[in-house]
């Protein structure tokens, strides 16, 4: 891990207002590359980062088993061939400790730390219309101004913990998975409760189950989990990647999902059952997301096609769980395959074959409160030493609306996005000039579209400076058309067919709205480039 002393210190808040060309909020995957890119253009940039280290998601999510389920050679940045060649991925699907090391390596290699101020949570950002500048307030009182502000805050960074009654009274240890302690948590012999069974819980449950005395999993909705099939990277594979990174990166940039594979152009319904099952078995045996994103294209758009694969997956689950009652509890029946993010797993279902693991259906008997001793449901009380809240995030809009962002006429971003995301291209929102949304909310391998966004924003800022322009923001018409288009696209898929973070349905009171851009990443890239090439069509430049 890089040395902390190279980072600028947080001032005490009594000083003058600092002045930069660009302020970036967040030093994760987007923030680090954005800083690199803008600084190369000769701009003065300051990154404010809440954490005491860089890495964003890979800083916060330290729970055991945390890893990405993109292929490592496709998740790493593509912007520097030298970086790609210098870095060795140890696993095909790399784990959190290594991912955090990678992002620290990037910060050191490109000497990014001198412009990143850690332990600095931005509490507000206010647009000064006469000066065309943003003034940012950091908790503790520090103030800084810049012409451009970039919210590189991540789509899954605002953690959500359900406000269970009595949470503070719990006498044991408890934490949300994205606030996991830095020191190793020793579960040996402990009674552990885990609330939630999303992608996060699915990664940690098999590991905690092995260590804990007793693990109780509180499940509301079972998921379609599919085998990750992770492995160490053999030296010859590593060399092969290093020799072909330009092609790998090109393939990802040109693919509809940012991965190395495309959907099968055939319909699941146009082939014989035998042929269909043969493909399903073949995909199932492969590592990673190909069983989702390399499947028949219409499993994402046609319920009948979807059901053929959903039933295949249900049977795979049934095969792996010894107790048929527990197996049925783990089989999803209330939503289509892929309507929620598919968790990729390693020995997840086998965890339920262990004597020390208990699955509790909280759809039948909901949690009523947390007690000093543990978790109480409608029909029982469970005593724990540790409670893990694997309860997810207020996705996409949450990290932005939690900051007091005020645009033209004092309007707040929170109000603007109250009924769902209102942006043009996912990049800017009308009424918030010079504010860029630096997050990948496209349905795309995260880094692949994150790089697209970073580069688009950098080029846009370069264009404004070159033309000596003061501000950019979308027209309301362009924004409305984009929102309609994004909603229409999602309505043509099964993405809205479940209550998940994709539509904000995991947060009580959050307006149901599509949070992801459901187009092919290739089309998205094309559109972003076209808009820029046409003189930032749909934007007002002043
Ligand atoms: P999540 O998918 O939103 O899952 C949260 C879990 O908590 C769900 O099982 C949910 O049940 C449960 N829950 C929420 N509120 C509850 C309540 N009041 N009472 C009982 N249970 C409650 O969150 P996550 O697992 O942290 O994953 C979020 C996203 O992060 C993923 O979809 C993925 O995009 C990303 N992620 C990626 C990786 C990776 O790259 N491998 C790993 C982890 C996470 P319901 O389903 O019934 O709402």
Boltz pocket constraint, residues with backbone or C-beta under 6 A from the ligand:
constraints:
  - pocket:
      binder: B
      contacts: [[A, 67], [A, 68], [A, 69], [A, 70], [A, 156], [A, 162], [A, 195], [A, 196], [A, 197], [A, 198], [A, 199], [A, 200], [A, 201], [A, 203], [A, 218], [A, 220], [A, 221], [A, 341], [A, 344], [A, 362], [A, 367], [A, 390], [A, 391], [A, 392], [A, 393], [A, 499], [A, 501], [A, 506]]
      max_distance: 6.0
